[in-house]
């Protein structure tokens, strides 16, 4: 074999690369747009996983705002919504535990978020258990007259009602409430009626649905791209669903329960998950959403710092918030920022 037969190595490998030059340019040209208002909701009354109430404080200790700023995002921290302590709060209705307190926190949260969005800002909500999403989405929805899609990443359905719940914990019900299913108190939180049209939900990464949730999904023809769908088909069908949603609404809220991740990548979750998404899967999903969707707000919920290891979960959360907003923060961008010579 003589040298003339050698195939030039770089051109061949570049042509077969999945990431086209166009995609590379798009990725590096990401820039920040409207300012972002950050709000903590240190609520744990919707769940029974002790430790999620200190999530917002721990996110701040791990310099979340600085990380997002390094991604080019203009973030202002508006502090925390005051939340009652579980040791003094009364349970009330055992089928909707702490309903009264959760409604009060939801209304205060919604009023803040409605104000942020009406002022042209995007929002970040830090949980707290997942019931904080009730107020966050209610506020965003009010500001845009209900023209809102909801991309909901969670291992669970969160679509029980007081009639179907097995635990009485509201962090398993608020998604049903946001779409108008279930008891009047939760459905009518902040504003009367549903906050999100059921056709504008995209649930991603589910693996542990209750029977009543599966029945609701089938009966109402809700859109869910489950972990099994992902493993069966990979991500291309999800891109179609994301594109469809982005074409139907002018605003999208992203709700991210850390338990959608495999526990290797997010050990600090309220309910650590032995199944769940890998880092490369969520990085690709968040990147795609950030590129294609008009994201008006992001919540990161069920962060339990007591179970985190080396801030791995907090770092992942910062990276995903940046990606969902079309920016970039990662180990790699951090490395570049620290080693830039000019
Ligand atoms: Mn959840």
Boltz pocket constraint, residues with backbone or C-beta under 6 A from the ligand:
constraints:
  - pocket:
      binder: B
      contacts: [[A, 130], [A, 153], [A, 154], [A, 156], [A, 158], [A, 171], [A, 257]]
      max_distance: 6.0
